[in-house]
Amino acid sequence: MPSTDGRAPDPRPARTRAAIFAAARDLSASDGEVTVNALAHRAGVSRAAFYSHFSGLDDLMGAMLGAMFDRQQERSAELAAEGRSIQEMVQVAAATMVAYVAHHHAFLRGALDWKFTHRTYMILVDTLADLHVVALGHLGDQVPSYLPVPETGRFFAGGSLDLLTRWLVETEQDARDGKELDREPLLGALLRLLPSWYTGLSPEDPIPQELVIEWLIPEPQEPDD
């Protein structure tokens, strides 16, 4: 979008932000402690440039997870346009989240060591809970009448985040050893522990294999010059 004085916007800030996102994505378990200095170095930017975009690692993580939630909403809109059910959207949202966590394993595992703030965690819970509340609202009478929707959304969100956190810890050694991380058990746990009226999957149903693929999460793109 042109600036008001007729000049094209400066592409450098967007490029810096994209480089920082890519650096976080491309970290490996062998890179050691996750720090601002390490990310800035990998991104090829200065520490000052990092802080011109993010107040710290908490802020960066929030922006990254925001991208994941945005992708979930985009994918839900795509599925809705195809006439897919709310339950199918729930399945795909779980698959998207698992894929994103696996793809950013080193950075998110590092977040557990730097003990990101309770405020950041609560923002994450609130955001995920809001997505569940929207899905529950669309289900209408399919939600048991005795369940309060806001509290149910928070319960689903908190439980899901706990499973994801535990998986990051349990797969740390495999990541350090360079092994391919098996996401299917995590996805299966997320979908099996949610009620079948919500996921559309009964206990005997297999996890659809197309959900195990990695849904791509677009990173911020560099603008055209």
Residue frames as a rotation matrix with the C-alpha (Angstrom) as fourth column:
MET 1
0.586 0.811 0.000 0.00
0.811 -0.586 0.000 0.00
0.000 0.000 -1.000 0.00
PRO 2
-0.104 -0.682 0.724 1.59
0.579 -0.633 -0.513 3.33
0.808 0.366 0.461 -1.02
SER 3
-0.487 -0.110 -0.867 2.42
0.822 -0.394 -0.411 5.86
-0.296 -0.913 0.282 1.67
THR 4
0.519 0.808 -0.280 0.48
0.685 -0.589 -0.429 9.11
-0.511 0.030 -0.859 1.87
ASP 5
0.238 -0.486 -0.841 3.39
-0.333 -0.854 0.400 11.07
-0.912 0.185 -0.366 0.40
GLY 6
0.770 0.185 -0.610 3.39
-0.633 0.100 -0.768 8.92
-0.081 0.978 0.194 -2.74
ARG 7
-0.274 -0.934 -0.228 6.48
-0.919 0.324 -0.224 6.91
0.283 0.148 -0.948 -1.84
ALA 8
0.303 0.301 -0.904 6.47
-0.129 0.953 0.274 3.13
0.944 0.034 0.328 -1.57
PRO 9
0.894 0.045 0.445 6.64
-0.446 0.001 0.895 1.87
0.040 -0.999 0.021 2.03
ASP 10
-0.115 -0.990 0.077 10.03
-0.980 0.100 -0.170 0.85
0.161 -0.095 -0.982 3.37
PRO 11
0.562 0.393 -0.728 10.23
-0.392 0.902 0.184 -2.96
0.729 0.182 0.660 2.95
ARG 12
-0.407 -0.901 -0.149 13.00
-0.324 0.295 -0.899 -3.38
0.854 -0.317 -0.412 5.53
PRO 13
-0.453 0.241 0.858 10.86
-0.882 0.016 -0.470 -3.67
-0.127 -0.970 0.206 8.69
ALA 14
0.663 0.748 0.016 8.74
-0.731 0.652 -0.202 -6.44
-0.162 0.122 0.979 7.15
ARG 15
0.435 -0.587 -0.683 11.88
-0.282 0.631 -0.722 -8.24
0.855 0.507 0.109 5.99
THR 16
-0.604 -0.666 0.438 13.40
-0.600 0.017 -0.800 -8.03
0.525 -0.746 -0.410 9.47
ARG 17
-0.050 0.693 0.719 10.25
-0.923 0.243 -0.298 -9.42
-0.381 -0.679 0.628 11.03
ALA 18
0.822 0.348 -0.451 10.09
-0.531 0.754 -0.386 -12.23
0.206 0.557 0.805 8.47
ALA 19
-0.001 -0.916 -0.401 13.75
-0.354 0.376 -0.857 -13.08
0.935 0.141 -0.324 9.13
ILE 20
-0.619 -0.184 0.763 13.12
-0.781 0.041 -0.623 -13.31
0.083 -0.982 -0.170 12.88
PHE 21
0.454 0.837 0.305 10.11
-0.812 0.530 -0.245 -15.59
-0.367 -0.136 0.920 12.34
ALA 22
0.713 -0.223 -0.665 12.20
-0.366 0.690 -0.625 -17.79
0.598 0.689 0.410 10.05
ALA 23
-0.387 -0.912 0.132 15.04
-0.560 0.119 -0.820 -17.92
0.732 -0.391 -0.557 12.58
ALA 24
-0.310 0.363 0.879 12.66
-0.883 0.231 -0.407 -19.13
-0.351 -0.903 0.249 15.28
ARG 25
0.747 0.649 -0.141 11.17
-0.643 0.654 -0.399 -21.70
-0.167 0.389 0.906 12.92
ASP 26
0.628 -0.535 -0.565 14.55
-0.271 0.530 -0.803 -23.04
0.729 0.658 0.188 11.81
LEU 27
-0.038 -0.623 0.781 16.10
-0.997 -0.026 -0.069 -23.48
0.063 -0.782 -0.620 15.26
SER 28
0.239 0.068 -0.969 17.16
-0.157 0.987 0.030 -27.00
0.958 0.145 0.247 16.02
ALA 29
0.973 0.192 -0.128 17.56
0.073 0.270 0.960 -28.79
0.219 -0.943 0.249 19.34
SER 30
0.334 -0.929 -0.161 21.34
0.941 0.339 -0.005 -28.65
0.059 -0.150 0.987 18.89
ASP 31
0.121 -0.270 0.955 21.40
0.375 -0.878 -0.296 -24.84
0.919 0.394 -0.005 18.81
GLY 32
-0.741 -0.465 -0.484 21.44
0.590 -0.107 -0.800 -24.56
0.321 -0.879 0.354 22.58
GLU 33
-0.395 0.591 -0.704 19.60
0.661 -0.350 -0.664 -22.04
-0.639 -0.727 -0.252 24.73
VAL 34
0.077 0.527 0.846 17.00
0.896 -0.409 0.173 -19.90
0.438 0.745 -0.504 23.01
THR 35
-0.167 -0.180 -0.969 17.96
0.663 -0.749 0.025 -16.26
-0.730 -0.638 0.244 23.53
VAL 36
0.824 0.416 -0.384 17.35
0.067 -0.745 -0.663 -12.94
-0.563 0.521 -0.642 21.82
ASN 37
0.079 -0.885 -0.459 21.03
-0.733 -0.364 0.575 -12.80
-0.676 0.291 -0.677 20.84
ALA 38
-0.628 -0.326 0.707 20.91
0.104 0.865 0.490 -16.28
-0.772 0.381 -0.509 19.29
LEU 39
0.257 0.816 0.517 17.77
0.750 0.169 -0.639 -15.51
-0.609 0.552 -0.569 17.30
ALA 40
0.763 -0.020 -0.646 19.05
-0.260 -0.924 -0.279 -12.13
-0.592 0.381 -0.711 16.14
HIS 41
-0.292 -0.952 -0.097 22.32
-0.589 0.099 0.802 -13.72
-0.754 0.291 -0.589 15.02
ARG 42
-0.513 0.151 0.845 20.52
0.506 0.849 0.155 -16.48
-0.694 0.507 -0.512 13.11
ALA 43
0.547 0.822 0.156 18.18
0.654 -0.304 -0.692 -13.94
-0.522 0.481 -0.704 11.54
GLY 44
-0.264 -0.738 0.621 21.10
0.946 -0.323 0.018 -11.73
0.187 0.592 0.784 10.49
VAL 45
0.431 0.436 0.790 19.76
0.227 -0.900 0.373 -8.72
0.874 0.018 -0.486 12.36
SER 46
-0.639 -0.661 0.394 20.97
-0.166 -0.382 -0.909 -6.67
0.751 -0.646 0.134 15.30
ARG 47
-0.654 0.375 -0.657 19.68
0.756 0.364 -0.544 -7.05
0.035 -0.853 -0.521 18.84
ALA 48
-0.745 0.360 -0.561 18.28
-0.117 -0.899 -0.421 -3.53
-0.656 -0.248 0.713 18.53
ALA 49
-0.686 0.500 -0.529 16.41
-0.640 -0.069 0.765 -4.55
0.346 0.863 0.367 15.37
PHE 50
-0.629 0.465 -0.623 14.87
0.493 0.858 0.142 -7.48
0.601 -0.217 -0.769 17.22
TYR 51
-0.547 0.395 -0.738 13.63
0.729 -0.207 -0.652 -5.21
-0.411 -0.895 -0.175 19.98
SER 52
-0.852 0.303 -0.427 12.22
-0.424 -0.878 0.222 -2.75
-0.308 0.370 0.876 17.47
HIS 53
-0.449 0.693 -0.565 9.72
-0.494 0.334 0.803 -5.47
0.745 0.639 0.192 16.53
PHE 54
0.388 0.530 -0.754 9.28
0.303 0.699 0.648 -7.52
0.871 -0.479 0.110 19.70
SER 55
0.570 -0.128 0.812 9.52
-0.696 -0.600 0.394 -6.60
0.437 -0.790 -0.431 23.36
GLY 56
-0.291 -0.691 0.662 11.13
-0.874 0.473 0.109 -9.95
-0.389 -0.547 -0.742 24.10
LEU 57
-0.968 -0.137 -0.208 10.86
-0.213 0.890 0.404 -13.69
0.130 0.435 -0.891 23.56
ASP 58
-0.535 0.843 0.051 7.38
0.392 0.302 -0.869 -13.76
-0.748 -0.445 -0.492 25.09
ASP 59
0.093 0.569 -0.817 6.19
-0.469 -0.698 -0.540 -11.23
-0.878 0.434 0.202 22.55
LEU 60
-0.548 -0.370 -0.750 7.76
-0.837 0.227 0.499 -13.17
-0.014 0.901 -0.434 19.69
MET 61
-0.971 0.211 0.115 6.13
0.198 0.974 -0.111 -16.39
-0.136 -0.085 -0.987 20.82
GLY 62
-0.210 0.948 -0.238 2.78
0.192 -0.199 -0.961 -14.65
-0.959 -0.248 -0.140 21.06
ALA 63
0.006 0.161 -0.987 3.16
-0.833 -0.546 -0.095 -13.36
-0.554 0.822 0.131 17.50
MET 64
-0.838 -0.374 -0.398 4.13
-0.534 0.712 0.456 -16.81
0.113 0.594 -0.796 16.22
LEU 65
-0.803 0.582 0.126 1.19
0.468 0.748 -0.471 -18.51
-0.369 -0.319 -0.873 17.89
GLY 66
-0.074 0.760 -0.645 -1.04
-0.245 -0.641 -0.727 -15.72
-0.967 0.105 0.233 16.64
ALA 67
-0.425 -0.161 -0.891 0.01
-0.900 -0.035 0.435 -16.72
-0.101 0.986 -0.130 13.12
MET 68
-0.994 0.070 -0.082 -1.00
0.064 0.995 0.076 -20.29
0.087 0.070 -0.994 13.90
PHE 69
-0.429 0.893 -0.135 -4.42
0.437 0.075 -0.896 -19.26
-0.791 -0.443 -0.423 15.17
ASP 70
-0.103 0.349 -0.931 -4.90
-0.683 -0.706 -0.189 -17.00
-0.723 0.616 0.311 12.15
ARG 71
-0.756 -0.235 -0.611 -4.15
-0.628 0.524 0.576 -19.98
0.185 0.819 -0.543 9.92
GLN 72
-0.861 0.502 0.083 -6.66
0.412 0.784 -0.463 -22.09
-0.298 -0.365 -0.882 11.81
GLN 73
-0.098 0.866 -0.491 -9.34
0.025 -0.491 -0.871 -19.47
-0.995 -0.098 0.026 11.19
GLU 74
-0.269 -0.067 -0.961 -8.41
-0.901 -0.336 0.275 -19.20
-0.341 0.940 0.030 7.50
ARG 75
-0.955 -0.137 -0.264 -8.55
-0.228 0.907 0.353 -22.97
0.192 0.397 -0.897 7.13
SER 76
-0.602 0.798 0.012 -11.92
0.435 0.341 -0.833 -23.10
-0.669 -0.497 -0.553 8.90
ALA 77
0.016 0.593 -0.805 -13.28
-0.498 -0.694 -0.521 -20.52
-0.867 0.408 0.284 6.47
GLU 78
-0.579 -0.294 -0.761 -11.98
-0.814 0.263 0.518 -22.60
0.047 0.919 -0.392 3.56
LEU 79
-0.978 0.204 -0.029 -13.62
0.206 0.972 -0.115 -25.73
0.005 -0.119 -0.993 4.95
ALA 80
-0.328 0.904 -0.275 -16.88
0.165 -0.232 -0.959 -23.90
-0.930 -0.360 -0.073 5.59
ALA 81
-0.115 0.232 -0.966 -16.91
-0.848 -0.530 -0.027 -22.74
-0.518 0.816 0.258 1.97
GLU 82
-0.781 -0.221 -0.584 -16.53
-0.516 0.754 0.406 -26.40
0.350 0.619 -0.703 0.97
GLY 83
0.246 0.968 -0.043 -19.56
-0.697 0.207 0.686 -27.30
0.673 -0.139 0.726 3.09
ARG 84
-0.415 -0.467 -0.781 -17.55
0.196 0.793 -0.577 -29.26
0.889 -0.392 -0.238 5.65
SER 85
0.584 0.721 -0.373 -18.91
0.452 0.092 0.887 -29.85
0.674 -0.687 -0.273 9.15
ILE 86
0.632 -0.323 0.704 -17.87
-0.677 -0.672 0.300 -28.11
0.376 -0.667 -0.643 12.37
GLN 87
0.816 -0.321 0.480 -16.48
-0.116 0.723 0.681 -31.44
-0.566 -0.612 0.553 13.58
GLU 88
0.608 -0.624 0.491 -14.22
0.782 0.368 -0.503 -31.65
0.133 0.690 0.711 10.52
MET 89
0.508 -0.415 0.755 -13.04
-0.112 -0.901 -0.420 -28.11
0.854 0.129 -0.504 11.23
VAL 90
0.773 -0.211 0.598 -12.21
-0.617 -0.033 0.786 -29.14
-0.146 -0.977 -0.156 14.80
GLN 91
0.774 -0.490 0.402 -10.17
0.455 0.871 0.186 -32.07
-0.441 0.039 0.897 13.49
VAL 92
0.460 -0.605 0.650 -8.22
0.668 -0.246 -0.703 -29.88
0.585 0.757 0.290 11.09
ALA 93
0.650 -0.209 0.731 -7.65
-0.461 -0.873 0.160 -27.21
0.604 -0.440 -0.664 13.77
ALA 94
0.814 -0.363 0.454 -6.10
-0.271 0.453 0.849 -29.86
-0.514 -0.814 0.270 16.03
ALA 95
0.601 -0.599 0.530 -3.92
0.775 0.598 -0.204 -31.12
-0.194 0.533 0.823 13.18
THR 96
0.563 -0.372 0.738 -2.80
0.238 -0.783 -0.575 -27.58
0.792 0.499 -0.352 12.36
MET 97
0.750 -0.245 0.615 -1.82
-0.640 -0.507 0.578 -26.92
0.170 -0.827 -0.536 15.97
VAL 98
0.746 -0.483 0.457 0.12
0.132 0.781 0.610 -30.18
-0.652 -0.395 0.647 16.28
ALA 99
0.546 -0.545 0.636 1.94
0.813 0.162 -0.559 -29.54
0.202 0.823 0.531 13.00
TYR 100
0.625 -0.284 0.727 2.84
-0.114 -0.955 -0.275 -26.01
0.772 0.089 -0.629 14.03
VAL 101
0.786 -0.328 0.523 4.18
-0.565 -0.039 0.824 -27.08
-0.250 -0.944 -0.216 17.41
ALA 102
0.655 -0.555 0.513 6.25
0.507 0.826 0.247 -29.83
-0.561 0.098 0.822 15.80
HIS 103
0.560 -0.401 0.725 7.59
0.677 -0.282 -0.680 -27.45
0.477 0.872 0.114 13.15
HIS 104
0.297 -0.407 0.864 8.69
-0.390 -0.877 -0.279 -24.96
0.871 -0.254 -0.420 15.85
HIS 105
0.714 0.083 -0.695 9.76
0.430 0.731 0.529 -27.59
0.553 -0.677 0.486 18.37
ALA 106
-0.215 -0.917 -0.335 13.12
0.870 -0.024 -0.492 -26.12
0.443 -0.397 0.804 19.40
PHE 107
-0.662 -0.007 0.749 11.81
-0.101 -0.990 -0.098 -22.61
0.742 -0.141 0.655 19.94
LEU 108
0.320 0.894 0.314 8.70
-0.531 -0.105 0.841 -23.68
0.785 -0.436 0.441 21.85
ARG 109
0.576 -0.223 -0.787 10.65
0.616 0.751 0.238 -26.23
0.538 -0.621 0.570 23.93
GLY 110
-0.551 -0.831 0.079 13.07
0.618 -0.470 -0.630 -23.43
0.560 -0.298 0.773 24.78
ALA 111
-0.195 0.573 0.796 10.13
-0.376 -0.793 0.479 -21.32
0.906 -0.206 0.370 25.93
LEU 112
0.764 0.487 -0.423 9.53
0.149 0.505 0.850 -23.81
0.627 -0.713 0.313 28.72
ASP 113
0.095 -0.829 -0.550 13.07
0.955 0.232 -0.184 -23.25
0.280 -0.508 0.814 30.00
TRP 114
-0.787 -0.406 0.465 12.95
0.293 -0.908 -0.298 -19.46
0.544 -0.099 0.834 29.96
LYS 115
-0.486 0.643 -0.592 9.66
0.831 0.130 -0.541 -19.67
-0.271 -0.755 -0.597 31.89
PHE 116
-0.700 0.308 0.644 7.53
0.248 -0.741 0.624 -17.35
0.669 0.596 0.443 29.81
THR 117
-0.913 0.228 0.339 5.24
-0.407 -0.579 -0.707 -15.19
0.035 -0.783 0.621 31.88
HIS 118
-0.639 0.758 0.136 1.92
0.517 0.553 -0.653 -16.24
-0.570 -0.347 -0.745 33.31
ARG 119
-0.011 0.632 -0.775 0.33
-0.339 -0.731 -0.592 -13.34
-0.941 0.256 0.222 31.45
THR 120
-0.506 -0.248 -0.826 1.57
-0.860 0.069 0.506 -14.73
-0.069 0.966 -0.248 28.13
TYR 121
-0.990 0.143 -0.015 0.25
0.143 0.990 0.020 -18.17
0.018 0.018 -1.000 29.01
MET 122
-0.366 0.914 -0.177 -3.16
0.383 -0.026 -0.923 -16.78
-0.848 -0.406 -0.341 29.95
ILE 123
-0.102 0.276 -0.956 -3.36
-0.759 -0.643 -0.104 -14.84
-0.643 0.715 0.275 26.68
LEU 124
-0.813 -0.261 -0.520 -2.64
-0.546 0.652 0.526 -18.11
0.202 0.712 -0.673 24.89
VAL 125
-0.825 0.565 0.032 -5.33
0.475 0.723 -0.502 -19.94
-0.307 -0.398 -0.864 26.86
ASP 126
-0.167 0.802 -0.574 -7.83
-0.055 -0.588 -0.807 -17.12
-0.984 -0.103 0.142 26.24
THR 127
-0.338 -0.019 -0.941 -7.16
-0.887 -0.327 0.325 -17.11
-0.314 0.945 0.093 22.50
LEU 128
-0.925 -0.036 -0.377 -7.50
-0.187 0.909 0.373 -20.86
0.330 0.415 -0.848 22.14
ALA 129
-0.685 0.721 -0.102 -10.55
0.465 0.325 -0.824 -20.91
-0.561 -0.612 -0.558 24.41
ASP 130
-0.205 0.610 -0.765 -12.21
-0.507 -0.735 -0.450 -18.27
-0.837 0.295 0.460 22.23
LEU 131
-0.608 -0.066 -0.791 -11.74
-0.771 0.284 0.569 -20.48
0.187 0.957 -0.224 19.17
HIS 132
-0.934 0.291 -0.207 -13.34
0.326 0.931 -0.163 -23.40
0.145 -0.220 -0.965 20.99
VAL 133
-0.486 0.791 -0.371 -16.24
0.183 -0.323 -0.928 -21.21
-0.855 -0.519 0.012 22.12
VAL 134
-0.322 0.335 -0.886 -16.89
-0.860 -0.494 0.126 -20.17
-0.395 0.802 0.447 18.51
ALA 135
-0.783 -0.008 -0.622 -16.91
-0.373 0.806 0.459 -23.82
0.498 0.592 -0.634 17.39
LEU 136
-0.843 0.493 -0.216 -19.19
0.496 0.558 -0.665 -24.80
-0.207 -0.668 -0.715 20.29
GLY 137
-0.410 0.701 -0.584 -21.53
-0.298 -0.708 -0.640 -21.95
-0.862 -0.089 0.500 19.40
HIS 138
-0.432 0.210 -0.877 -21.84
-0.898 -0.016 0.439 -23.22
0.078 0.978 0.196 15.84
LEU 139
-0.921 0.064 -0.383 -22.69
0.046 0.997 0.057 -26.71
0.386 0.035 -0.922 17.12
GLY 140
-0.328 0.867 0.374 -25.74
-0.746 -0.481 0.460 -25.36
0.579 -0.128 0.805 18.92
ASP 141
0.533 0.708 0.463 -27.99
-0.844 0.403 0.354 -28.14
0.064 -0.579 0.812 20.21
GLN 142
0.555 -0.393 -0.733 -25.29
0.012 0.885 -0.466 -30.75
0.832 0.250 0.496 19.62
VAL 143
-0.627 -0.727 0.281 -23.56
-0.243 -0.160 -0.957 -29.44
0.741 -0.668 -0.076 22.76
PRO 144
-0.283 0.546 -0.789 -25.05
0.812 0.574 0.106 -31.10
0.511 -0.610 -0.606 25.86
SER 145
0.366 0.580 0.728 -27.33
0.206 -0.813 0.544 -28.57
0.908 -0.049 -0.416 27.54
TYR 146
0.910 0.000 -0.415 -25.70
0.415 0.002 0.910 -29.04
0.000 -1.000 0.002 30.95
LEU 147
-0.021 -1.000 -0.014 -22.34
0.988 -0.023 0.151 -27.74
-0.151 -0.011 0.988 29.71
PRO 148
0.699 0.148 -0.700 -21.60
0.144 -0.987 -0.065 -24.02
-0.701 -0.056 -0.711 30.10
VAL 149
0.861 -0.294 0.416 -20.00
0.466 0.127 -0.875 -23.06
0.204 0.947 0.247 26.79
PRO 150
0.629 -0.686 0.366 -17.38
-0.564 -0.727 -0.393 -20.51
0.535 0.041 -0.844 28.01
GLU 151
0.301 -0.513 0.804 -16.07
-0.817 0.296 0.495 -22.85
-0.492 -0.806 -0.329 30.72
THR 152
0.740 -0.006 0.673 -16.10
0.234 0.940 -0.249 -25.81
-0.631 0.342 0.696 28.33
GLY 153
0.876 -0.431 0.216 -14.01
0.094 -0.288 -0.953 -23.84
0.473 0.855 -0.211 25.84
ARG 154
0.361 -0.768 0.529 -11.47
-0.893 -0.449 -0.042 -22.99
0.270 -0.457 -0.848 28.54
PHE 155
0.447 -0.152 0.881 -11.36
-0.455 0.810 0.370 -26.62
-0.770 -0.566 0.293 29.69
PHE 156
0.884 -0.112 0.454 -10.68
0.427 0.591 -0.685 -27.83
-0.191 0.799 0.570 26.16
ALA 157
0.730 -0.624 0.278 -8.02
-0.254 -0.625 -0.738 -25.13
0.634 0.469 -0.615 25.69
GLY 158
0.338 -0.622 0.707 -6.17
-0.938 -0.159 0.309 -25.81
-0.080 -0.767 -0.636 28.95
GLY 159
0.562 -0.085 0.823 -6.14
-0.139 0.971 0.195 -29.57
-0.815 -0.224 0.534 28.47
SER 160
0.924 -0.207 0.323 -4.91
0.367 0.240 -0.899 -29.27
0.109 0.948 0.298 24.90
LEU 161
0.579 -0.738 0.347 -2.08
-0.554 -0.668 -0.496 -26.94
0.597 0.095 -0.796 25.89
ASP 162
0.362 -0.435 0.824 -1.01
-0.782 0.340 0.522 -29.29
-0.508 -0.834 -0.218 28.68
LEU 163
0.740 -0.067 0.670 -0.80
0.287 0.932 -0.224 -32.21
-0.609 0.357 0.708 26.22
LEU 164
0.853 -0.427 0.299 1.22
0.179 -0.299 -0.938 -30.11
0.490 0.853 -0.179 23.78
THR 165
0.468 -0.690 0.551 3.59
-0.843 -0.536 0.045 -28.98
0.264 -0.486 -0.833 26.51
ARG 166
0.451 -0.258 0.855 4.12
-0.446 0.765 0.466 -32.53
-0.774 -0.591 0.230 27.76
TRP 167
0.871 -0.110 0.479 4.82
0.441 0.607 -0.662 -33.72
-0.217 0.787 0.577 24.21
LEU 168
0.724 -0.647 0.238 7.49
-0.354 -0.646 -0.677 -31.03
0.591 0.406 -0.697 23.77
VAL 169
0.242 -0.630 0.738 9.25
-0.946 0.015 0.323 -32.33
-0.214 -0.776 -0.593 26.88
GLU 170
0.499 0.025 0.866 8.87
-0.181 0.981 0.076 -36.02
-0.848 -0.195 0.494 26.07
THR 171
0.860 -0.151 0.488 10.21
0.506 0.376 -0.776 -35.65
-0.066 0.914 0.400 22.53
GLU 172
0.800 -0.569 -0.189 13.16
-0.532 -0.819 0.215 -33.43
-0.277 -0.072 -0.958 23.46
GLN 173
-0.022 -0.879 0.476 15.74
-0.301 0.460 0.835 -36.22
-0.954 -0.125 -0.274 23.28
ASP 174
0.245 0.174 0.954 14.44
0.771 0.562 -0.300 -37.45
-0.588 0.809 0.003 19.93
ALA 175
0.987 0.117 0.108 14.72
0.158 -0.804 -0.573 -33.89
0.019 0.583 -0.812 18.63
ARG 176
0.498 -0.867 -0.017 18.30
-0.676 -0.400 0.619 -33.63
-0.544 -0.296 -0.785 19.93
ASP 177
-0.177 -0.544 0.820 19.11
0.083 0.822 0.563 -36.93
-0.981 0.167 -0.101 18.23
GLY 178
-0.681 -0.088 -0.727 17.80
-0.626 -0.445 0.640 -35.58
-0.380 0.891 0.248 14.94
LYS 179
-0.810 0.442 0.384 14.98
0.498 0.865 0.055 -38.11
-0.308 0.236 -0.922 14.75
GLU 180
-0.674 0.688 0.268 11.77
-0.133 -0.470 0.873 -37.35
0.727 0.553 0.408 12.91
LEU 181
-0.876 0.363 0.318 9.15
-0.371 -0.086 -0.925 -36.56
-0.308 -0.928 0.210 15.52
ASP 182
-0.744 0.666 -0.052 6.05
0.536 0.641 0.549 -38.71
0.399 0.381 -0.834 15.47
ARG 183
-0.864 0.445 0.237 3.08
-0.494 -0.840 -0.223 -36.34
0.100 -0.310 0.945 15.71
GLU 184
-0.346 0.814 -0.467 0.37
-0.225 0.411 0.884 -38.95
0.911 0.410 0.041 15.22
PRO 185
-0.348 0.262 -0.900 0.12
0.821 0.549 -0.157 -40.05
0.453 -0.794 -0.406 18.90
LEU 186
-0.877 0.014 -0.481 -0.20
0.275 -0.806 -0.524 -36.42
-0.395 -0.591 0.703 20.00
LEU 187
-0.726 0.651 -0.223 -2.89
-0.621 -0.481 0.618 -35.71
0.295 0.587 0.754 17.44
GLY 188
-0.322 0.600 -0.732 -4.66
0.198 0.799 0.568 -38.92
0.926 0.038 -0.376 18.42
ALA 189
-0.600 0.053 -0.798 -4.60
0.799 0.075 -0.596 -37.93
0.028 -0.996 -0.088 22.10
LEU 190
-0.932 0.243 -0.268 -6.00
-0.202 -0.964 -0.173 -34.48
-0.300 -0.107 0.948 21.38
LEU 191
-0.502 0.768 -0.397 -8.86
-0.693 -0.082 0.717 -35.86
0.518 0.635 0.573 19.31
ARG 192
-0.341 0.369 -0.864 -9.60
0.356 0.902 0.245 -38.90
0.870 -0.224 -0.439 21.49
LEU 193
-0.719 -0.010 -0.694 -9.81
0.693 -0.079 -0.717 -36.90
-0.048 -0.997 0.064 24.71
LEU 194
-0.804 0.563 -0.189 -12.21
-0.570 -0.821 -0.025 -34.35
-0.169 0.088 0.982 23.29
PRO 195
-0.207 0.789 0.578 -15.83
-0.163 0.554 -0.816 -35.62
-0.965 -0.263 0.014 23.25
SER 196
-0.666 -0.072 0.743 -16.97
0.604 0.534 0.592 -37.43
-0.439 0.843 -0.312 20.12
TRP 197
0.449 0.879 0.163 -19.89
0.833 -0.345 -0.432 -35.03
-0.323 0.330 -0.887 19.61
TYR 198
0.613 -0.312 -0.726 -17.25
-0.193 -0.950 0.245 -32.30
-0.766 -0.010 -0.642 19.23
THR 199
-0.397 -0.893 -0.214 -14.72
-0.523 0.029 0.852 -34.10
-0.754 0.450 -0.478 17.03
GLY 200
0.441 0.618 -0.651 -17.05
-0.895 0.253 -0.366 -36.37
-0.061 0.744 0.665 15.08
LEU 201
-0.267 -0.615 -0.742 -14.80
-0.537 0.734 -0.415 -39.31
0.800 0.288 -0.526 15.93
SER 202
0.837 0.503 0.214 -16.03
-0.480 0.488 0.729 -42.21
0.263 -0.713 0.650 18.02
PRO 203
0.378 -0.750 0.542 -13.47
-0.675 0.178 0.716 -44.21
-0.634 -0.637 -0.439 20.09
GLU 204
0.269 -0.265 0.926 -13.26
0.354 0.921 0.161 -46.94
-0.896 0.285 0.342 17.46
ASP 205
0.982 0.116 0.149 -12.75
0.181 -0.346 -0.921 -44.57
-0.055 0.931 -0.361 14.53
PRO 206
0.090 -0.993 0.075 -9.20
0.984 0.100 0.150 -44.31
-0.156 0.060 0.986 13.16
ILE 207
0.119 -0.172 -0.978 -7.59
0.078 -0.980 0.182 -40.87
-0.990 -0.098 -0.103 12.97
PRO 208
0.943 0.259 0.209 -8.02
0.220 -0.013 -0.975 -39.77
-0.250 0.966 -0.069 9.33
GLN 209
0.197 -0.965 0.174 -4.61
0.893 0.250 0.375 -40.04
-0.405 0.081 0.911 7.71
GLU 210
0.161 -0.141 0.977 -5.03
0.700 -0.682 -0.214 -36.79
0.696 0.718 -0.011 5.82
LEU 211
0.951 0.199 0.235 -4.97
-0.021 -0.720 0.694 -35.01
0.307 -0.665 -0.680 9.19
VAL 212
0.653 -0.747 -0.127 -1.47
0.520 0.321 0.791 -36.30
-0.550 -0.583 0.598 9.91
ILE 213
0.147 -0.609 0.780 0.03
0.890 -0.263 -0.373 -34.32
0.432 0.749 0.503 7.05
GLU 214
-0.443 -0.402 -0.801 1.63
0.742 -0.666 -0.076 -31.02
-0.504 -0.628 0.593 7.92
TRP 215
0.669 0.655 0.352 -0.65
0.743 -0.611 -0.274 -28.10
0.035 0.445 -0.895 7.17
LEU 216
-0.341 -0.870 0.355 1.61
0.838 -0.453 -0.304 -25.31
0.426 0.194 0.884 6.05
ILE 217
0.533 0.404 -0.743 1.58
0.719 -0.679 0.147 -22.17
-0.445 -0.613 -0.653 8.20
PRO 218
0.481 -0.385 0.788 2.57
0.593 -0.519 -0.616 -19.18
0.646 0.763 -0.022 6.08
GLU 219
-0.128 -0.589 -0.798 5.33
0.903 -0.401 0.152 -17.10
-0.409 -0.701 0.584 7.62
PRO 220
0.569 0.279 -0.773 5.33
0.060 -0.952 -0.299 -13.33
-0.820 0.124 -0.559 7.15
GLN 221
0.452 -0.339 0.825 6.34
0.884 0.292 -0.365 -12.61
-0.117 0.894 0.432 3.58
GLU 222
-0.540 -0.680 -0.495 8.83
0.488 -0.733 0.474 -10.07
-0.685 0.014 0.728 2.36
PRO 223
0.534 0.755 -0.380 7.07
0.104 -0.505 -0.857 -7.27
-0.839 0.418 -0.348 0.47
ASP 224
0.416 -0.357 0.836 7.87
0.907 0.103 -0.408 -6.60
0.059 0.929 0.367 -3.15
ASP 225
-0.529 -0.661 -0.533 10.29
0.626 -0.728 0.281 -3.77
-0.573 -0.185 0.798 -3.73
